[in-house]
Amino acid sequence: MIGSASVNAVSVAESVSGEMIEMVGDLQPRRQVLVAERVLTCVPEDRGHPECDDGPVAVLIEAGRIIAVGAPDSMPQDPEIDVVDFGIGSTMLPGLIDTHVHLAFDGGPDPLSTLQCSDDVTILALMTDNAEALLSAGVTTARDLGAPRGLDLTIKRRVNAGQIPAPRLQTVTEPLTVTGGHCWFLGGEVNRGVNAAREAVQRAHARGADAIKIMATGGSMTSGSLPYEAQFTAEEIVAVVDQAHKLGLKVAAHAHGVAGIRDSVAARVDSIEHFSFMTALGGIDPEPDVVTAVAQSGTFVCRTVCAAWGEVLKKRTPEPDSLRQLKDSGVRIVAGTDAGIARTPHVEYVLSLEGMAAFGMTNWEVIEAATSVAAESLGLGRETGSIAPGKAADLVVVRGDPLEDLGYLRNLEAVFTRGVRHVPQVASVLSWNEIVECPKYVPGLQRRRAGGQEQRES
């Protein structure tokens, strides 16, 4: 019978505690049945319509894959199966996805200074901490959109080897930028011309990049760089996209100003990051024809909603329904936080989702943007992003119904990556509209653990 957690279920929870971090990659979990009061499957067939299977509902997992979804009494009655019943008030949904993070940035008041004053050993330690923080926020897949010297590739190899508990990672190595352009300090400067652009893509592919990021416009983090100005010519962006697609890589374009956005859409990039329509006067001026072109092209948009947007909302610039307008125009919006930039800690993923709702999206649309739509944008729609037979068992279980309040996503009961259960190690402490100055990363000092305990590494 499937009911409350059995002895086997308890042993599973204990076996995936912090003490077994080094064996995560080699662990082959037994067959498991997970039971929750409600399940949000987020399957693409239900896109746009909130479907919640009320229950209880059971999910059968074997070898890291979802085998079946259905009523508890439809599951195999086998004493060798570990059963975990999360009980009344629980909601299971696909593991969350952050399409835009920077593991090498500390999320403090001045991430660039911290980065430039740190050696690679320290940066890798920070990246490890940040990857674990994402997992503790319920993020089971993340795309790192820029780190120096290929350090993101190093972290990805360690994650894939099971050396650290972390989300599935996609990496771009160093973002492509012009000489002295936005984020030049990450090492991705490219000579001018279409041939140089193609060669830069080829080098990134040869090193193991999963995607390409191009800085189509300037950005605020780099001194002397203007966010509203285009950096590359239209022809250079086309060359990057053409070469990347020939190699099977998707292209994410960092674009604030309308010229860079327009050129990126015309070149058929796969996603546009920020999409802010910044002007030389410091305002925001969306151009309807460009929005329409993005919607018609199917290009995904990541608005990188973060804590700083709370100040924007108070000023009502852009209007609080700006994401609603994009959705109504047919733009495909995905969740991405830009985690690591100033005042944007990696563990505060849910804050970004609450921000997306504050700017006009429904809770269901936000959840889709953070699961199935995000998975499609990364080319992982067949692997993750929904709860269906054959998909990876990337799951989160929370206490409460996030369709009623996205804040319930902070009430994590469990996080599963490919069927392996992880105990959240870092607590989310911020709520929407709360602007904080986060402390700089200090090597050797672990972050605040769930339960409020501070602990130093030995």
C-alpha positions in Angstrom: 0.0 0.0 0.0 1.1 3.5 -0.7 0.6 5.8 2.2 2.8 7.7 4.5 6.6 7.4 4.1 7.7 3.8 4.8 11.0 2.7 6.4 12.5 2.5 2.9 11.4 6.0 2.2 13.1 7.3 5.3 16.4 5.6 4.4 16.3 7.3 1.0 16.1 10.7 2.6 18.9 9.9 5.0 21.1 8.4 2.2 21.2 11.7 0.3 22.2 14.0 3.1 25.2 16.2 2.9 27.6 13.4 3.9 27.3 11.7 0.5 28.0 14.7 -1.7 31.1 13.0 -3.3 29.1 9.9 -4.5 26.1 11.7 -6.1 27.4 11.1 -9.6 27.9 7.3 -9.0 24.7 6.7 -7.1 22.1 4.6 -8.8 18.9 5.1 -6.8 16.5 2.2 -6.4 13.1 2.4 -7.9 11.1 5.1 -6.2 7.5 6.2 -6.0 7.0 9.8 -5.0 3.5 10.8 -3.8 2.2 14.4 -3.5 -1.2 15.8 -2.9 -1.0 17.6 -6.2 1.3 17.5 -9.3 1.9 20.2 -11.8 3.2 18.3 -14.8 3.8 21.3 -17.0 3.6 19.2 -20.2 3.7 21.3 -23.4 0.2 20.0 -24.4 -1.3 21.9 -21.5 0.6 25.1 -22.4 -1.3 28.2 -21.3 -3.8 26.2 -19.2 -3.1 25.5 -15.6 -3.4 21.8 -15.2 -3.0 20.4 -11.7 -3.5 16.7 -11.0 -5.1 16.6 -7.6 -4.6 13.4 -5.8 -2.8 12.2 -4.3 -0.6 11.6 -7.4 2.3 9.3 -7.7 5.4 9.4 -9.9 7.4 6.2 -10.5 11.2 6.7 -11.0 13.7 4.2 -12.2 17.4 4.8 -13.2 16.9 8.6 -13.0 13.9 8.6 -15.4 10.2 9.1 -14.9 8.5 5.8 -15.7 4.9 6.5 -14.9 2.6 9.2 -13.5 -0.8 8.3 -12.0 -2.8 7.3 -9.0 -0.9 5.7 -6.2 -2.8 2.4 -6.5 -1.7 2.2 -10.2 1.9 2.0 -9.2 3.7 -1.4 -8.8 3.2 -3.0 -5.4 6.8 -4.1 -4.8 8.5 -4.1 -1.4 11.8 -3.3 -3.2 10.4 0.1 -4.3 11.2 3.0 -2.0 8.1 5.0 -1.3 8.1 8.7 -0.3 4.7 10.2 0.5 5.1 13.9 1.0 1.6 14.2 2.5 -1.2 16.7 2.6 -0.4 20.2 1.3 2.5 19.0 -0.9 2.9 20.0 -4.5 5.3 18.3 -7.0 6.5 20.1 -10.1 9.3 19.9 -12.6 12.7 21.0 -11.4 13.1 24.8 -12.0 15.3 26.2 -14.7 17.4 29.4 -14.7 18.4 30.2 -18.2 20.8 33.1 -17.3 23.3 32.9 -14.4 26.9 33.8 -13.7 28.4 31.4 -11.3 31.7 33.4 -11.2 30.0 36.5 -9.9 29.2 36.7 -6.2 25.9 38.6 -6.2 27.3 41.2 -3.7 27.5 44.9 -4.1 30.5 44.9 -6.4 30.9 41.5 -8.2 33.4 42.8 -10.7 35.9 43.9 -8.0 35.5 40.6 -6.2 36.2 38.7 -9.5 39.2 40.8 -10.4 40.7 40.4 -7.0 40.3 36.6 -6.9 42.5 33.8 -8.3 41.1 30.9 -10.1 41.1 28.6 -7.1 38.9 31.1 -5.2 36.7 31.7 -8.2 36.1 27.9 -8.6 35.2 27.7 -4.9 32.7 30.5 -5.4 31.3 28.9 -8.5 30.8 25.6 -6.6 29.0 27.4 -3.7 26.8 29.2 -6.2 25.9 26.0 -8.1 24.9 24.4 -4.8 22.9 27.5 -3.9 21.0 27.2 -7.1 20.2 23.6 -6.3 19.0 24.6 -2.9 16.6 27.0 -4.5 15.0 24.2 -6.5 16.9 24.9 -9.7 17.8 21.6 -11.4 19.1 23.1 -14.8 21.0 26.3 -15.3 22.8 28.0 -18.1 26.0 30.0 -17.2 26.2 32.9 -19.7 29.8 33.9 -19.0 32.8 33.1 -16.9 36.5 33.8 -17.3 39.1 31.5 -18.7 36.7 28.6 -19.3 36.1 28.1 -15.6 32.5 27.3 -16.3 33.7 24.3 -18.3 35.7 23.1 -15.3 32.6 23.3 -13.0 30.5 21.5 -15.6 33.0 18.7 -15.7 33.0 18.4 -12.0 29.2 18.4 -11.9 29.0 15.7 -14.6 31.5 13.6 -12.7 29.3 13.8 -9.6 31.9 15.6 -7.6 29.6 18.4 -6.5 25.8 18.5 -6.1 24.5 21.0 -8.6 22.0 21.6 -11.4 22.6 20.3 -14.9 24.8 23.0 -16.4 25.1 24.5 -19.9 28.0 26.8 -20.6 29.2 29.3 -23.1 32.8 29.9 -22.0 33.6 33.6 -22.5 30.9 35.8 -24.1 31.8 37.2 -27.5 32.4 40.9 -27.3 34.3 43.6 -29.3 37.7 44.9 -28.2 37.1 46.8 -25.0 33.4 46.0 -25.1 31.0 44.8 -22.5 32.5 42.2 -20.2 35.8 42.3 -22.1 37.5 41.3 -18.8 36.0 37.8 -19.2 38.3 37.2 -22.1 36.0 36.9 -25.1 37.2 39.9 -27.2 36.8 39.2 -30.9 38.4 41.0 -33.8 36.1 42.8 -36.3 34.8 41.1 -39.4 32.7 38.1 -40.2 35.6 35.7 -40.5 36.8 36.5 -37.0 33.3 36.1 -35.7 33.0 32.6 -37.2 36.4 31.6 -35.9 35.4 32.7 -32.4 32.4 30.4 -32.5 34.5 27.5 -33.8 37.0 28.0 -30.9 34.2 28.0 -28.3 32.7 24.8 -29.8 36.1 23.1 -29.9 36.5 23.8 -26.2 33.1 22.3 -25.3 30.7 25.2 -25.1 27.0 24.2 -25.2 25.9 27.6 -26.6 27.3 30.9 -27.7 26.6 34.3 -26.1 27.2 37.4 -28.1 27.2 40.9 -26.6 25.1 42.6 -29.2 25.0 45.8 -27.2 27.0 47.4 -24.4 26.1 46.9 -20.7 26.1 48.6 -17.4 28.7 46.5 -15.6 31.6 47.6 -17.9 33.1 51.1 -17.6 32.8 53.0 -20.9 30.3 50.6 -22.4 26.9 52.0 -23.3 23.9 49.6 -23.0 21.9 51.3 -25.7 24.6 51.1 -28.3 25.2 48.2 -30.7 28.6 46.6 -30.5 28.7 44.2 -33.5 27.5 44.9 -37.1 24.4 43.1 -38.3 26.7 41.0 -40.6 28.9 39.9 -37.7 25.9 38.8 -35.7 24.6 36.8 -38.7 28.0 35.2 -39.1 28.0 34.1 -35.4 24.5 32.7 -35.6 25.1 30.9 -38.9 28.3 29.3 -37.7 26.8 28.3 -34.3 23.8 26.7 -35.9 25.9 24.7 -38.3 27.7 23.4 -35.2 24.5 22.6 -33.4 24.8 25.5 -30.9 22.2 27.9 -29.8 22.9 31.6 -29.6 21.9 34.0 -26.8 22.3 37.7 -27.5 22.8 40.2 -24.8 20.8 43.2 -26.1 19.5 46.3 -24.3 19.2 48.9 -27.1 16.8 48.7 -30.0 19.5 48.5 -32.7 21.1 45.5 -31.1 17.7 43.9 -30.5 16.7 44.5 -34.1 19.9 43.0 -35.5 19.7 40.0 -33.2 16.2 39.2 -34.3 17.1 39.6 -37.9 20.0 37.2 -37.5 17.7 34.7 -35.9 19.4 34.3 -32.5 17.7 31.7 -30.3 17.2 34.0 -27.3 17.5 37.6 -26.4 18.8 38.4 -22.9 17.5 41.6 -21.2 15.4 42.9 -24.1 15.1 46.2 -22.3 14.9 48.8 -25.1 17.1 51.2 -23.2 17.6 54.7 -24.7 20.4 57.2 -24.7 18.4 59.3 -22.2 18.2 56.4 -19.7 14.5 55.6 -20.4 12.7 52.5 -21.8 11.1 52.8 -25.2 9.8 49.5 -26.6 9.2 49.5 -30.3 6.0 47.6 -31.2 7.3 46.5 -34.6 10.4 44.9 -33.0 8.2 43.1 -30.4 6.0 41.8 -33.2 9.1 40.6 -35.1 10.3 38.7 -32.0 6.9 37.1 -31.5 6.7 36.0 -35.1 10.3 34.7 -35.1 9.7 32.5 -32.1 12.8 33.9 -30.4 12.8 33.3 -26.7 13.1 36.4 -24.4 14.8 36.4 -21.0 14.1 39.7 -19.2 16.4 38.8 -16.3 14.1 40.0 -13.6 16.0 40.5 -10.4 15.9 42.3 -7.1 16.7 45.6 -8.6 13.4 45.5 -10.5 11.8 46.3 -7.2 13.1 49.8 -7.5 11.9 49.9 -11.1 8.4 48.8 -10.0 8.2 51.6 -7.4 9.1 54.1 -10.1 6.6 52.5 -12.5 9.1 52.5 -15.3 8.5 50.4 -17.3 4.8 50.0 -16.5 4.0 47.1 -14.1 2.3 45.2 -16.9 5.2 45.2 -19.2 5.6 41.4 -19.2 1.9 41.0 -19.7 2.1 43.1 -22.8 4.9 40.9 -24.2 3.0 37.7 -23.4 -0.2 39.1 -25.1 2.0 40.0 -28.1 3.0 36.3 -28.4 6.5 36.6 -27.1 7.9 33.4 -25.5 9.3 34.5 -22.1 11.6 32.3 -20.1 12.8 32.6 -16.5 16.4 33.8 -16.0 17.8 35.9 -13.1 21.2 37.1 -14.1 22.2 35.6 -10.8 25.6 36.9 -9.6 25.3 40.5 -10.7 25.0 43.1 -8.0 22.4 42.3 -5.3 21.3 39.1 -7.0 22.3 36.0 -5.0 21.9 32.7 -6.7 19.8 31.3 -3.9 17.1 34.0 -4.4 15.7 32.4 -7.6 12.1 32.6 -6.4 12.5 36.4 -6.0 12.8 36.6 -9.7 9.7 34.6 -10.3 7.7 36.8 -7.9 9.0 39.7 -9.9 7.8 38.3 -13.2 4.3 38.0 -11.6 4.5 41.6 -10.3 5.2 42.7 -13.9 2.0 41.1 -15.2 2.4 37.4 -15.7 0.1 34.9 -14.0 1.5 32.4 -11.6 0.9 29.6 -14.1 2.7 31.5 -16.9 5.6 32.1 -14.6 5.9 28.4 -13.6 5.8 27.4 -17.3 8.5 30.0 -18.1 10.6 28.4 -15.4 10.0 24.8 -16.5 8.8 23.6 -19.9 9.3 26.8 -21.9 12.8 27.3 -20.4 13.7 23.7 -21.2 12.6 24.3 -24.9 14.7 27.4 -25.1 17.8 25.5 -24.1 17.1 22.6 -26.5 16.3 20.3 -23.5 12.5 20.0 -24.0 12.8 16.2 -24.6 15.0 15.8 -21.5 13.5 17.9 -18.7 11.0 20.7 -17.9 7.9 18.6 -17.4 6.7 15.5 -15.5 6.1 12.8 -18.1 7.2 9.3 -18.8 10.7 9.2 -20.3 11.8 12.6 -19.0 14.7 12.9 -16.5 13.5 12.8 -12.9 14.3 16.4 -12.2 11.7 17.4 -9.6 10.9 19.6 -6.7 8.4 19.1 -4.0 7.1 22.1 -2.0 4.7 22.7 0.9 1.8 24.7 -0.4 0.3 25.5 -3.8 2.5 27.8 -6.0 -0.5 28.5 -8.3 -1.9 30.4 -5.4 1.4 32.0 -4.2 4.7 31.7 -5.9 6.3 32.2 -2.5 5.4 28.6 -1.6 8.3 27.6 -3.9 10.6 28.6 -1.1 9.0 25.9 1.1 11.2 23.1 -0.4 10.6 19.6 0.8 12.9 18.0 -1.6 14.9 18.5 -4.8 15.6 15.7 -7.2 18.1 15.7 -10.1 17.9 12.6 -12.3 16.1 10.8 -9.4 18.8 11.6 -6.8 17.4 13.5 -3.8 19.2 16.5 -2.4 18.6 18.2 0.9 18.5 22.0 0.4 21.6 23.5 2.1 21.0 27.3 1.8 17.9 29.2 2.8 16.2 31.8 0.7 15.6 34.9 2.9 14.4 37.7 0.6 10.9 38.6 -0.5 9.9 40.7 -3.5 10.6 44.4 -3.4 13.2 43.9 -0.7 16.5 45.5 -1.8 19.6 44.3 0.1 23.3 44.8 0.0 24.5 41.2 0.0 27.9 40.5 1.7 30.9 39.7 -0.5 32.0 36.1 -0.8 34.5 35.2 1.9 36.5 31.9 1.2 36.0 29.4 4.0 32.8 30.8 5.3 29.8 28.8 4.3 26.5 30.5 3.6 23.7 30.6 6.0 22.3 27.0 6.2 18.6 26.2 6.4 17.6 26.6 10.0 19.7 29.8 10.5 23.0 28.2 11.6 26.3 29.7 10.6 29.2 27.3 10.2 32.8 27.7 9.1 34.6 25.1 7.1 37.4 23.3 8.9 
